[in-house]
Amino acid sequence: MPDRVATEFFTDASPRLLGSAYRILGSRADTEDAVQDTFLKWQRTDRRKIGNPSAWLTTICTRRYAQGGGARFHRPGAAAVLAAVAMGDR
């Protein structure tokens, strides 16, 4: 996927990523950090090896913070929300 197309794809996916991250983190600042970190990783990744870019972006965005790579969970039940997002439930 060329860089321009990849950036457009990410831009289109951003509202969904913001929603997923916000449900988990409960903080606008932490949510924006999560999505920005996901974009940076997206730019560094060999996207030819990604079979489902949409699922990849969601997984990276939500798991990064669940595994202690960023902010701690602020909302009760955040782990359950993460599990539902990872399973594709909304």
One Martini backbone bead per residue (centre of mass of N, CA, C, O) as a GRO file, in nm:
protein
   90
    1MET     BB    1   0.092   0.039   0.028
    2PRO     BB    2   0.095   0.344  -0.026
    3ASP     BB    3   0.137   0.620   0.161
    4ARG     BB    4  -0.113   0.778   0.071
    5VAL     BB    5  -0.314   0.545   0.110
    6ALA     BB    6  -0.246   0.487   0.407
    7THR     BB    7  -0.330   0.766   0.512
    8GLU     BB    8  -0.623   0.752   0.417
    9PHE     BB    9  -0.699   0.499   0.570
   10PHE     BB   10  -0.640   0.612   0.850
   11THR     BB   11  -0.832   0.851   0.837
   12ASP     BB   12  -1.088   0.672   0.806
   13ALA     BB   13  -1.025   0.506   1.086
   14SER     BB   14  -1.007   0.714   1.323
   15PRO     BB   15  -1.294   0.725   1.449
   16ARG     BB   16  -1.288   0.428   1.543
   17LEU     BB   17  -1.032   0.446   1.715
   18LEU     BB   18  -1.130   0.667   1.905
   19GLY     BB   19  -1.371   0.510   2.017
   20SER     BB   20  -1.222   0.263   2.127
   21ALA     BB   21  -1.017   0.413   2.309
   22TYR     BB   22  -1.222   0.571   2.481
   23ARG     BB   23  -1.370   0.325   2.606
   24ILE     BB   24  -1.106   0.242   2.757
   25LEU     BB   25  -0.974   0.521   2.875
   26GLY     BB   26  -1.160   0.798   2.923
   27SER     BB   27  -0.951   0.991   2.762
   28ARG     BB   28  -0.867   1.219   2.536
   29ALA     BB   29  -0.560   1.228   2.557
   30ASP     BB   30  -0.510   0.920   2.552
   31THR     BB   31  -0.654   0.871   2.286
   32GLU     BB   32  -0.471   1.048   2.107
   33ASP     BB   33  -0.213   0.894   2.174
   34ALA     BB   34  -0.298   0.617   2.067
   35VAL     BB   35  -0.349   0.706   1.772
   36GLN     BB   36  -0.072   0.826   1.719
   37ASP     BB   37   0.093   0.569   1.776
   38THR     BB   38  -0.046   0.405   1.554
   39PHE     BB   39   0.047   0.578   1.316
   40LEU     BB   40   0.351   0.539   1.356
   41LYS     BB   41   0.345   0.233   1.321
   42TRP     BB   42   0.211   0.231   1.041
   43GLN     BB   43   0.457   0.378   0.900
   44ARG     BB   44   0.678   0.140   0.992
   45THR     BB   45   0.518  -0.072   0.845
   46ASP     BB   46   0.477  -0.359   0.654
   47ARG     BB   47   0.179  -0.357   0.476
   48ARG     BB   48   0.207  -0.620   0.299
   49LYS     BB   49   0.167  -0.812   0.573
   50ILE     BB   50  -0.131  -0.710   0.587
   51GLY     BB   51  -0.447  -0.849   0.566
   52ASN     BB   52  -0.607  -0.651   0.793
   53PRO     BB   53  -0.594  -0.325   0.850
   54SER     BB   54  -0.831  -0.268   1.040
   55ALA     BB   55  -0.761  -0.480   1.256
   56TRP     BB   56  -0.475  -0.390   1.311
   57LEU     BB   57  -0.535  -0.105   1.417
   58THR     BB   58  -0.717  -0.189   1.651
   59THR     BB   59  -0.516  -0.371   1.796
   60ILE     BB   60  -0.289  -0.169   1.842
   61CYS     BB   61  -0.451   0.052   1.990
   62THR     BB   62  -0.558  -0.132   2.232
   63ARG     BB   63  -0.310  -0.308   2.329
   64ARG     BB   64  -0.094  -0.101   2.404
   65TYR     BB   65  -0.256  -0.007   2.669
   66ALA     BB   66  -0.317  -0.286   2.803
   67GLN     BB   67   0.016  -0.351   2.823
   68GLY     BB   68   0.156  -0.073   2.936
   69GLY     BB   69   0.228   0.144   2.685
   70GLY     BB   70   0.056   0.347   2.868
   71ALA     BB   71  -0.206   0.419   2.988
   72ARG     BB   72  -0.423   0.375   3.221
   73PHE     BB   73  -0.699   0.270   3.332
   74HIS     BB   74  -1.003   0.470   3.408
   75ARG     BB   75  -1.225   0.254   3.366
   76PRO     BB   76  -1.463   0.067   3.446
   77GLY     BB   77  -1.442  -0.221   3.246
   78ALA     BB   78  -1.209  -0.203   3.033
   79ALA     BB   79  -1.140  -0.500   2.982
   80ALA     BB   80  -1.415  -0.574   2.856
   81VAL     BB   81  -1.398  -0.377   2.621
   82LEU     BB   82  -1.144  -0.489   2.496
   83ALA     BB   83  -1.255  -0.771   2.439
   84ALA     BB   84  -1.484  -0.676   2.251
   85VAL     BB   85  -1.308  -0.534   2.041
   86ALA     BB   86  -1.127  -0.781   1.971
   87MET     BB   87  -1.400  -0.951   1.883
   88GLY     BB   88  -1.598  -0.721   1.731
   89ASP     BB   89  -1.760  -0.583   1.934
   90ARG     BB   90  -2.007  -0.291   1.993
   0.00000   0.00000   0.00000
